[in-house]
């Protein structure tokens, strides 16, 4: 099994000579990894040693393997050559992002995979990233309804946008089964992208949004009551059956992220008008039920 010393060294943009110098300094500071000569002095490595290690001409001593893993901050098994290489892992993750993101655009009215949704949400946070993505594969996705080919240009863009995914060193410990399990891979990507969406949204909060985020106002309304209100709207004469939900989300987003005071006030006014309409509908229904109840009582008497 070939070690990954050369791959890791190049990732740090070090020549063999530069790496040997940096690694010797690391050993000096972390003597527990040192290999001693017969006089008890720390053995230093040369760039020639590095070269022999990389091509497998000379086996890397076990103690040095531990030091190398700590120097590069990767699992010991990874530097020893187990599992996929970092480039292979990146390609697998980028392929999944490309597939799921495209599926999110293509799905149209259908409910997309939850990973597609969160990938799209993160893409939309930065309009320039969304524009760049659409300029690269917009026609393929939107007009032809085809998954775009993950070429070098698209891979570079997606890797830049979702760079945080490739900073999780523990994925280097994954074996082939983990990375080939679609559900597990999707869960991994969804979890970390969702965290980044939350972080990005918090950074975009206005002063009013920060107050709203920490309050227990409409956004945290009891889900049972919210669902009951949604069911009560099904028979109302409204063109958009999801109007209550859409207005609610729109108002929340304007409150939290919009720096345009006129837009915030307008959004609140529209939401207020709708709530007043809803209250009037409920009052009308309650009055009707009350009248029916009184009539039934009168008839029984």
C-alpha positions in Angstrom: 0.0 0.0 0.0 1.5 3.3 -1.1 1.8 6.1 1.5 0.4 9.6 0.9 3.4 11.6 2.0 3.9 13.2 -1.5 0.2 14.1 -1.8 0.1 15.8 1.7 3.5 17.5 1.1 2.3 19.0 -2.2 -1.0 20.1 -0.6 1.1 22.2 1.8 3.1 23.5 -1.2 6.4 22.4 0.3 9.4 21.1 -1.7 11.1 18.0 -0.4 13.9 20.2 1.0 11.4 22.6 2.7 9.4 19.7 4.1 12.5 18.0 5.6 13.5 21.3 7.3 9.9 21.9 8.7 9.5 18.3 9.8 12.9 18.3 11.6 11.8 21.4 13.5 8.5 19.7 14.3 10.4 16.7 15.8 12.6 19.1 17.8 9.5 20.6 19.4 7.8 17.2 19.8 10.5 14.9 21.1 8.2 12.0 21.8 8.2 11.3 18.1 12.0 11.5 17.7 14.1 8.6 16.5 17.5 8.6 18.3 20.9 7.5 17.0 23.3 5.3 19.0 24.5 8.4 20.9 21.0 9.4 22.0 20.8 12.4 19.5 17.7 13.1 17.4 18.0 11.7 13.9 17.2 14.4 11.3 15.8 13.5 7.9 17.2 14.9 4.6 15.3 15.6 1.4 16.9 12.5 0.0 15.2 10.5 2.8 11.9 12.2 1.9 12.3 11.2 -1.7 12.9 7.5 -0.8 9.9 7.5 1.6 7.6 8.9 -1.1 8.5 6.4 -3.7 8.5 3.5 -1.2 12.2 2.8 -1.7 12.7 3.1 2.1 9.9 2.2 4.6 8.8 5.0 6.9 9.6 4.1 10.5 6.4 3.6 12.7 7.4 6.4 15.0 7.8 8.8 12.1 4.4 7.8 10.8 2.9 9.1 14.1 4.8 12.3 13.7 3.8 12.7 10.1 0.1 12.2 11.0 0.4 14.9 13.6 2.4 17.2 11.3 -0.2 17.1 8.6 -3.1 16.7 11.0 -4.6 13.7 9.3 -5.5 10.2 10.6 -2.5 7.7 10.8 -4.4 5.2 8.5 -4.8 7.9 5.9 -1.1 8.8 5.6 -0.4 5.0 5.4 -2.5 4.8 2.3 -5.8 3.3 3.6 -9.2 4.3 2.1 -9.7 6.8 -0.7 -7.3 9.6 -1.4 -8.2 13.2 -0.6 -8.7 13.9 -4.3 -11.0 10.9 -4.7 -13.1 11.9 -1.6 -13.4 15.5 -3.0 -14.5 14.1 -6.4 -17.2 11.9 -4.7 -18.5 14.8 -2.6 -18.5 17.2 -5.6 -20.3 14.7 -7.8 -23.0 14.3 -5.1 -23.4 18.1 -4.8 -23.6 18.5 -8.6 -26.2 15.8 -8.8 -28.4 16.9 -5.9 -28.1 20.6 -6.7 -29.2 20.0 -10.3 -32.0 17.7 -9.1 -33.3 20.6 -7.0 -33.5 22.9 -10.1 -35.0 20.1 -12.3 -37.6 18.9 -9.9 -39.9 21.9 -10.4 -43.1 21.5 -8.5 -42.1 18.2 -7.0 -40.7 18.0 -3.5 -36.9 17.9 -3.9 -34.5 15.9 -1.9 -33.8 17.8 1.4 -30.1 17.9 0.5 -31.0 19.6 -2.8 -33.0 22.2 -0.8 -30.3 23.1 1.6 -27.6 23.2 -1.1 -29.8 25.6 -3.1 -30.5 27.7 0.0 -26.8 28.1 0.6 -26.2 29.0 -3.0 -28.9 31.7 -2.9 -27.4 33.4 0.1 -24.7 34.9 -2.1 -26.3 36.1 -5.4 -22.9 36.1 -7.2 -22.4 32.4 -6.5 -25.9 31.6 -7.8 -25.3 33.7 -10.9 -21.9 31.9 -11.5 -23.5 28.5 -11.1 -26.4 29.3 -13.5 -24.0 30.8 -16.0 -22.1 27.5 -16.0 -24.9 25.0 -16.2 -28.2 27.0 -16.3 -29.3 25.9 -19.8 -28.5 22.3 -19.1 -30.5 22.3 -15.8 -33.4 24.7 -16.5 -34.0 24.3 -20.2 -32.9 20.8 -21.0 -33.6 19.3 -17.6 -30.2 17.5 -17.6 -27.6 16.9 -14.9 -24.6 19.0 -16.0 -21.3 17.2 -16.4 -18.9 17.9 -13.6 -16.1 19.5 -15.6 -13.1 21.2 -14.1 -14.7 24.6 -14.2 -17.9 23.5 -12.4 -15.9 21.4 -9.9 -13.7 24.4 -9.1 -16.7 26.6 -8.5 -18.6 24.1 -6.3 -15.4 23.3 -4.3 -15.0 27.1 -3.6 -18.6 27.6 -2.6 -18.8 24.5 -0.4 -15.1 24.6 0.7 -16.0 24.0 4.4 -17.0 20.4 3.5 -13.4 19.5 2.6 -11.9 20.9 5.8 -13.4 18.0 7.8 -10.4 15.7 8.3 -12.4 12.9 9.9 -13.8 12.1 6.4 -10.3 10.8 5.6 -11.1 7.9 8.0 -14.1 6.8 6.0 -13.8 3.5 4.2 -15.2 2.8 0.8 -18.5 1.5 2.2 -19.1 4.8 4.0 -18.5 6.9 0.9 -20.5 4.6 -1.4 -23.6 4.7 0.9 -25.7 7.4 -0.8 -27.9 8.0 2.3 -24.9 8.4 4.6 -23.1 10.7 2.2 -26.2 12.8 1.8 -26.7 13.0 5.6 -23.1 14.1 6.0 -23.3 16.9 3.4 -26.8 18.0 4.6 -25.6 18.3 8.2 -22.6 20.5 7.5 -24.2 22.6 4.8 -27.2 23.2 7.0 -24.8 24.4 9.8 -23.2 26.8 7.3 -26.7 28.1 6.2 -27.4 28.9 9.8 -24.1 30.6 10.3 -24.5 32.6 7.1 -28.0 33.7 8.0 -27.0 34.8 11.4 -24.2 37.0 9.9 -26.9 38.7 7.7 -29.2 39.6 10.5 -30.2 43.3 10.8 -30.6 44.9 14.3 -34.3 44.2 14.1 -33.5 40.6 12.9 -31.3 40.0 15.9 -34.1 41.0 18.2 -36.5 38.9 16.3 -34.2 35.9 16.3 -33.9 36.0 20.1 -37.7 36.5 20.7 -40.4 33.9 20.9 -42.7 35.6 18.5 -44.5 34.2 15.4 -41.6 32.1 14.1 -41.9 29.9 17.2 -45.6 29.6 17.0 -47.0 26.3 18.3 -46.8 23.9 15.3 -50.2 22.2 16.2 -52.0 25.6 16.2 -50.2 26.5 13.0 -51.4 23.3 11.3 -54.9 23.9 12.5 -54.9 27.4 11.0 -53.6 25.9 7.8 -56.4 23.3 7.7 -59.0 26.0 8.4 -57.9 27.9 5.3 -58.5 25.0 2.9 -62.1 26.0 2.2 -61.4 29.8 2.1 -61.7 31.4 -1.4 -58.0 32.1 -1.8 -56.1 31.4 -5.0 -53.0 30.3 -3.2 -53.7 27.7 -0.6 -50.3 28.2 0.9 -50.7 32.0 1.3 -50.6 32.0 5.1 -47.4 30.0 5.1 -45.8 32.0 2.3 -46.8 35.4 3.8 -45.4 34.2 7.2 -42.1 33.2 5.7 -41.8 36.3 3.6 -42.5 38.6 6.6 -40.0 36.7 8.8 -37.3 37.0 6.1 -37.9 40.7 5.6 -37.8 41.4 9.3 -34.6 39.5 9.8 -32.6 40.3 6.7 -33.9 43.4 4.8 -32.2 46.7 5.5 -35.0 48.5 3.5 -37.3 50.0 6.2 -40.1 50.6 3.6 -40.0 47.0 2.6 -40.1 45.8 6.2 -43.1 48.0 7.0 -44.9 47.0 3.8 -44.3 43.3 4.6 -45.7 43.8 8.1 -48.7 45.6 6.8 -49.5 42.9 4.3 -49.2 40.3 7.0 -51.3 42.4 9.4 -54.0 42.7 6.7 -54.1 39.0 6.1 -54.2 38.2 9.9 -57.1 40.6 10.2 -58.9 38.8 7.3 -58.3 35.5 9.0 -59.7 36.8 12.3 -62.8 38.1 10.5 -63.3 34.7 8.9 -63.0 32.9 12.2 -65.4 35.4 13.9 -67.9 34.9 11.1 -67.7 31.1 11.4 -68.0 31.3 15.2 -71.1 33.6 14.9 -72.6 31.2 12.4 -72.0 28.3 14.7 -73.4 30.3 17.7 -76.5 31.1 15.7 -77.0 27.4 14.7 -76.5 26.4 18.4 -79.1 28.9 19.6 -81.6 27.8 16.9 -81.1 24.1 17.9 -81.8 25.0 21.5 -84.9 27.0 20.6 -86.2 24.1 18.4 -85.7 21.6 21.3 -87.7 23.8 23.6 
